[in-house]
Amino acid sequence: MRHRISGWWRRQRRGSLELCCTLDSELPGYHFEAHLTGAWQQPVARPHHNPQAAAVEYALTLAQEAVGTVQLSQAALAEARANRQLGRPMDVPHTPVRLLWAHIRLTADPQQADRADSLLRDQHQTEHHARQDHHRLQRAKDLRDALLTDPSLAFAYWFLDHPETVDEQSVQRVEHLINAAASYAPHTTWVQVARILQEFVHTLPDESRQHLIISLAHILDRYGHTDRAQQLRATAQTPQPRTPAASESQGRPGD
């Protein structure tokens, strides 16, 4: 079998290839000038109508795959990559043709190479700025959602990025921000809960109201909020004004 295969390729046709063309660089529209040379062979027992075209097409395909990710200003690198692929005998896939060797010479116009590099720099800067803008926008959206859920997070956000501004004036500005957030989103969950509690507490008798507030203070103590628990206990000891609805429910003298 080995002798028959060897004899099969000894009865062959040979030929050379040479042509000039262009190959795409990394940037679309900017091309390398290519000069391709090489040689091919074909067994006589299995003829191909145009073995030279098959060899050229295969060589150019390999070369384009090698240089298509290289900048136009790096012609030497592109040429070395292409010739690394082309410097050994290879059978053309699905075709009775062998590419014995090939060599490609690449050049690029210096002015076009400079323009291509400039365009690539601008493209990379644009992509970088777009990623930064997207990050800032997403951060702003996340902050907005957090503030609408709990406006007190504005303190943490502001002082985290600006620790040097922790003074009385900055605290007042952040308090205004909290009030604005609450006004902007009056239907958020925390506002609804506060209103429900407020309406419920004002309808209770004094003893029941004080018992509820003290119970809430115990819950705050349990979760480590001692200061707020003390504030609630102080609130329980302070007489609460009656709402108009509660005052009317008690009636007027003489009714």
N, C-alpha and C positions, 0 to 999 in steps of 0.2 A: 504494500500500500504506500509506503514512504517513497519507493522508487517511482511509482506511477504518478504520485502528486508532483514530485520533483520534475519528472518528464513533462507533466502537463504544463507547468509554468515555464519550462525551457522552450516550448513551442509558443512563442508569444510575440505580440506586437509592442513596440516601444514608441514613445513620443515625448516631446517636450511641451512645456506650456510657458507662456509669457504674455502678460497684459498689464495695462495701467487702469486703475479705477479709483474709487473713493470708498472709504469705510467710515461709518458713523463713530463719533466720539461720545463722551458722556453727555454732552449738551446737544439736544436735537438741533439739526440745521447747521452744525459745524463738523466738518469732515476732515479726515486724514487723506492725503494723497498717497496712494499705494502703488507699488511696482512689484508684481508677483512673478516669480520664475519657479520652475520645477520640472519634474519628469514623471511619467506614468508608464505603466505597462498593462497588457491585457493578454490573457491566454487565447491562442488562436481557436482552441476547441470551443470556446464560449464567447463569441464575438459580441461586441457592443457597437451600436450604430455610431455613437459619438463619444468615445472614451475620453477624449480631451476635455469635452464639456463637463463630463461627470467628475473628472479630476479637479478641474477649475472650481466647479460649484462647491465641492467638498472642502477644498483648501480655503476658499473665501468664507465659507460658513464657520470654519474653525477660527480663522483670523478675526472675523467680526465678533465672535463670542469672547475672544481674548481682549480686544481693544475697546469694546463698547462701554466699559465702565471706567475708562481712563480719560483724563482731561486732555484737551487739544494741545496744551503747552507741554505735555509729557510724552512727546512722540517717541523718544528713546525707550521709555518704559513700555509703551504700547508695542513697539516693534519687538522688544525682547520677549514679551509675553506671547506674541503671535508665533514667533520663530521657535519658541520652546514647544509649541504644539505641532508645528509643521516639520520639525527636523528629524523625523523617523518614518520608516515605511508604514503605510496604513492602507488597509483594504477599504474601499468605498462601500459603505453599508448597502446591502441589497443590490449590488452592482458588480459584475465581473471585471472590475478595474482596480488596480492598485496604484496608490500615490506613492511613488518611490521616495521623493523628497520635494520640499518646496521651501522657498525663502521669500520673505516679503520685506520691502524697504518702505518705511513710512516717513513722510515729511508733513509739515504744517506751515501755513502762512503765519509769520510772526504777528502781523496786525490782527488777523482773525483769532489767534491764540490769546492775545491780550484782551480782545473784546469778550471772548468766551470766559476768561478768568474773571473779568469784571462782572459779567452777568451772573456767574455762579456765586460770587461774593454777595451781590445784591440779593440773589435768591435765598441764600443761607441767612442773611440778615433779616429779610422779610419773614422767613419761617420762624426765626428766633423771636422776633417781635410779636408775631402772631401767637406763639406759645406763651409768651409773657402776658399778652393781653388776655388770652383765654384764662390763664391762671388767676390774674387779678379779678376778672369778671366772675369766675367761679367762687373766689374768696369773698367777693362782695355779696353774691347770692347766698352763700352759706351764712355770712354774718347777718344778712337781712332776715333769713329764716330763723336764726337763733334769737335775734332781738325781738322778733314778733312773738316768739314763744315765751321769752323771758327777757325783757328790756334791761334788767340788772346786769346781764352779761356785757353790756357796753362798758361797765367799769373794768372788767377783766380784760376785754379786748384793748381798750385804750391804754391802760397802764402797762399791759404786756409789751406793746410796741413803743410806748413813750413813758418809761419809768421816771424820767427826769421832770415830768410835768405834774407830779403828785403834789398839788398845793390846793388851797381853798378855792381859788378861782377855777381851776380845772375841774374840781369836783362839782362845782355849781354848773359848769357847762355840760358835764356828763349827765347831771340830774335833769337838765333841760332836754337832753337827748332822750332820756328814758320817758319823760312826759310826752314828748313828741311821738315816740314810738307807740305809746299806749293810746294816744289820740288817733294815730294813723290806723291802728288795727283794733278797734273797739270790740271785735267779735272773736278775738283769739281766746284760747282755752283758759289761760290764767286770768284774764279779765272777767270772763263769764263765771268762773269759780268764785272770784272775789265778790262779784255782785250778788251771787246766790247766797254766800255766807253773810254779806252785809244785810241783805233783806231778811234773811232768816233770824239773825241775831237781834235786829231791831224789833221784831215781833214777839220776842220772848220777854217774860217778866224779868225783873232785875236779878233775882236769885238764880234763875235758870241761865240767864246770860253770863253771870259771873262763873257759874259751874262749868259752862261750855268753854269759856276762855281759859279757866284754870286747867281744864282737861287738855286743851291744845298746848298749854305751856308744859305740861308733863310730857307730851309727845315730843316737843322740841328738845326738852332735857334729855330724853332717851336717845335722840339722834345727835347730841353734842352741841346744840345751839342754845347755850346757857344764856347768853345776852338777850337773844330774842325771847326766850322764855320769861326772863325778868321783865322785859317790856310788856309782854302780854299780861303778866300778873299786875303790873302797875296800871294797865288799862282796865283791868277788872275792878280795881279799887276806885277808878275815876267815874263819877256819875256820867252816864251817857244821855245826850239829849234825845227826846222823843221825836220820831218822825211825824210829819203832819198827819199821816194816816193813823198813827198810833194815838195822837192827841185827839183826833176826831172820834176815834172809837170809844174814848172814855166819856164823850159827851160834854156838853157845856152846862155850867151851873144854871139851874132853873128849868132844864129840860125834863 
